[in-house]
Amino acid sequence: MSQRVTSRSSRTSQLRTRATVLAAGLGVSVALGAGVASAADTTAASGAASAVQAQAAAQAKAAKAEAVKTEKAAKAAAAKKAAEKKAAAKKAAAKKAKPSWVDPVKKYSLSASFAQNGGMWAHKHSGQDFAVPSGTQVVAAHGGTVVKAGGNGAGDGPAYGNAVVIKHGNGTYSQYAHLSKVTVNVGQIVKTGQEIAKSGNTGNSSGPHLHFEIRMTPNYGSAIDPVKFLRAKGVKV
């Protein structure tokens, strides 16, 4: 009777040992599976983080490139504006340096004035006299076309001596008289400040000077105050 009991106990112990081993093996398998799953999750998370970092780096690089581009565009615009401003200032300075009208002679003294009475002319004085030595350079007070040039007052009478008349684009005419020499011809286009003659003492003159007129027509009798006219044009007569 005792032998059977011993045999059964031995078998029971063997069964228990096998169950324990199986259980232990199952636990190891579960543990290994969990470890593999955990490793897979860690790898996936690491990959996602790397992707986010790469995207952020790309966005930062693009933003930096855009900032550089914007800065270059701003500098180019500022340089263009500065260049335009400089060009405008230069143009204004050039315009100021070269006035539209100028004195017909330099280093002069004003003598007989417009509308002045005197015994040297039949009526009131028709222009402004600029007292200068004979041979002084006479220039066009404004650009235009020579319409009269020569002796006998260029057609206005011997009292003027040698004379020149220039037609200007604004519908006015300038006349220069008592010249010692005429250096332009009828039909010639002259610029502001260009030499047209030499001053003298020809015609009805009491001494060397330039007789200067501003006219509304090319002929005698249409003169207006030349000093007032020039001053209105910015000339300091």
Stockholm file with secondary structure:
# STOCKHOLM 1.0

chainA/1-237         MSQRVTSRSSRTSQLRTRATVLAAGLGVSVALGAGVASAADTTAASGAASAVQAQAAAQAKAAKAEAVKTEKAAKAAAAKKAAEKKAAAKKAAAKKAKPSWVDPVKKYSLSASFAQNGGMWAHKHSGQDFAVPSGTQVVAAHGGTVVKAGGNGAGDGPAYGNAVVIKHGNGTYSQYAHLSKVTVNVGQIVKTGQEIAKSGNTGNSSGPHLHFEIRMTPNYGSAIDPVKFLRAKGVKV
#=GR chainA/1-237 SS CHHHHHHHHHHHHHHHHHHHHHHHHHHHHHHHHHHHHHHHHHHHHHHHHHHHHHHHHHHHHHHHHHHHHHHHHHHHHHHHHHHHHHHHHHHHHHHHHSCSSCCSSSSCEECSCTTCCCTTSSSSCCSEEEECCTTCEEECSSCEEEEEEESGGGGTCGGGCEEEEEEETTSCEEEEEEEEEECCCTTCEECTTCEEEEEBCCSSCSSSBEEEEEESSSSTTCEECHHHHHHHTTCCC
#=GC SS_cons         CHHHHHHHHHHHHHHHHHHHHHHHHHHHHHHHHHHHHHHHHHHHHHHHHHHHHHHHHHHHHHHHHHHHHHHHHHHHHHHHHHHHHHHHHHHHHHHHHSCSSCCSSSSCEECSCTTCCCTTSSSSCCSEEEECCTTCEEECSSCEEEEEEESGGGGTCGGGCEEEEEEETTSCEEEEEEEEEECCCTTCEECTTCEEEEEBCCSSCSSSBEEEEEESSSSTTCEECHHHHHHHTTCCC
//
